[in-house]
Amino acid sequence: MTKRKRIAAFVAYPELIHVRRILDGIREQCKTYDYDLCVFSSNTHLSFPHEEYVQGEGNIFELANFDALDGVILDYSTLTGDPGDKMLKRLRERLANYPDLPKCILEVPLEGLHLIENDNEAVLREMCRHVIEVHGCKNICILTGNQGFEVAEKRLAIFLDEIGKHGLEVTPEHVVYGDFWYFGGDALARKIASGEISRPDAVICASDCMAIGLMDRLAKYHIKVPGDIVVIGFDATDEGAVNPTPLSSFDPGDVKMGADAVDYLRSQIEPEKEIIPMEGNVMQSFHPGASCGCQTDPSYAMKRFRDALYVSSFNHADEDYMNKFSLGTLMESYALESFTASKSSEECLQNIFNYANLLSPFRNFYLCLKENWLDIEDTMMHGYPEEMKIYVANSAVEEGSYCGEANAVSFPTSIMLPKLEEDREEAHAFYFSPVHFNGILLGFAVLQRELVEHPALHTIYRNWLRYVNNALEMIRSKERLQTLSVRDEMTGAYNRRGMYEIFRDMLAKAKQGDSLFASVIDMDGLKYVNDTFGHGEGDLGIKTVCQVLFSIAKENEIIVRSGGDEFFLIGIGSYTKDAEAIRANEFTQAMAKWSERLEKPYNVSASIGCVVFEDCHKVSLDNALSEADERMYHYKLRHRRHRSV
């Protein structure tokens, strides 16, 4: 099978209706051409005010390996908003190193990227015709986006031209620049209410958000919509459909724009192949609402209302109810409680595996983490390590499910996901999302879906991943605290509490006839090193003794720092009395070699005492260590080694 072409789309905040629509168009054409689709997406808007969190979200863009992609689509409108537009600039810098890679940007031109325009002219003209011809409005106000912004100016020009064709004129005071956001509409409403701007018959808004901001503020001033002012929007958002006064609005050409982007890439990737354009219908894009005086489409409004509704009770008699997920399903699943109640990393990963069903429909879900994700000292925030591990793989189609450390699969980060490299009968969509805690990299998640499946990433997925992020960080903290409670922070050896906990397990697993080996080790001349060369050098000596012990320890043995410069080496297994002298000699030889490699003006050495008890069940650990300590003391005397010299 020849390698399937692979298109990548870079977007932010995928639950936005704009992103959902462009991905619908991209997905539809990828299905037409049998292209795999990789979506790299932050789950928040890049203008989110918490900079470290936004960095953690935007880091997912660093995962993309452009050598492994055949074409790239950038969505300008959602890839901006962070300080200095650093995310978009970084993507452009990386793409500049791939001059032969076909790449395009949606709606807003940028040097080095082919522009895919959103051809909304027919829709924008229809908005004007609807207000004038259907509702008889003559005194019209236009609310567009930011002044000087190309998209805002273009929409304004089309509105003015179409209104002019009807023999009407828009007065200068009724040409209003906003921000494509709620504040623009709110500000216009205040000016109308105060009389700063004369009251128009209708306001044509270049975005739904501005229309909603306008209507909500007008209502506070008791100015009725549509009784006093007709309002019409552009975007056909879910919020507009379920507004107290449902907003009459038009779908933008986002779906077609996404499809056109794939068509362009195909013309560059496979110029000899046929282009099959997506067809569009302007009239199908109109969704009437009460804001202009039309009869609201009840089925459209109720569907949007249902999608936004938090339902806490479900029809469990419906065999398909488990595939009808909503925010209520997520909240009522108590997944958050299960995640955060996990007592260990393995239990946490198992819970993530179990609750992946909340993301249906999907073909496969993968949780890929850095190998040392439990290391709370690792605060990596930029990029990804060279190797990643799949710790959770949940398949809805029996393609191999597993979870946990023992089953984790390592792979080179450069391939992004092993599944991408497999031969498949059909093209699929792969949604790559960041996994982090407040910017600190943990890994990434991948949701693999059929291209024919309509649902894009939505509120459920974003919040489910937030649960995962928080659960992973909580386990990292729990295991760190657990480690600190049983481990010595400076050396990594067990402390006395850890020694007794681990030794109980060792004794419980001991076989009949197993012996107990106990050794006490004490560094020589620590006071001399501290007083002469400083406590930093003394700490180095202590760490060196511990490193030597780790180097000679067997799998069945543990190392304990009992305090200060004293250590224990303890094991249960097949020991003979000969081990007492053999292990002591092994340690002293290793100690001498390590000391020589340090090249210090002082010698790092330690005294050792070893003892073997043939039946591990017939002696207490404390008694064994006491005898080993006595032997260590005699060793120190014989070799004239003291703590102070």
Secondary structure, DSSP 4 states (H G I P E B T S, - for coil): -PPPPEEEEEEE-TTSHHHHHHHHHHHHHHHHHT-EEEEEEESS-TT-S-HHHHHHHHGGGGG--GGG-SEEEEETTTS--SGGGHHHHHHHHHHTT-TTS-EEEESS--TTSEEE----HHHHHHHHHIIIIIT---SEEEEESSTT-HHHHHHHHHHHHHHHHTT----GGGEEE--SSHHHHHHHHHHHHHTSSPPPSEEEESSHHHHHHHHHHHHHTT--TTTT-EEEEES--HHHHTSSSPPEEE--SHHHHHHHHHHHHHHHH-TTSPP-PPP--SGGGEE--GGGTSPP-HHHHHHHHHHH-------TTSTTGGG---HHHHHHTTHHHHHHT--SHHHHHHHHHHGGGGG-S-SEEEEEE-TTTT-TT----SS--SEEEEEEEEESSSS--EESTTT-EEEEGGGS-GGGGS--SS-EEEEEEEEEETTEEEEEEEEEEETT----S-HHHHHHHHHHHHHHHHHHHHHHHHHHHHB-TTT--B-HHHHHHHHHHHHHTPPTT-EEEEEEEEESSHHHHHHHH-HHHHHHHHHHHHHHHHHH--TTEEEEEEETTEEEEEEEES--THHHHHHHHHHHHHHHHHHHHHT-SS---EEEEEEEES-GGGS-HHHHHHHHHHHHHHHHHHTT--TT-
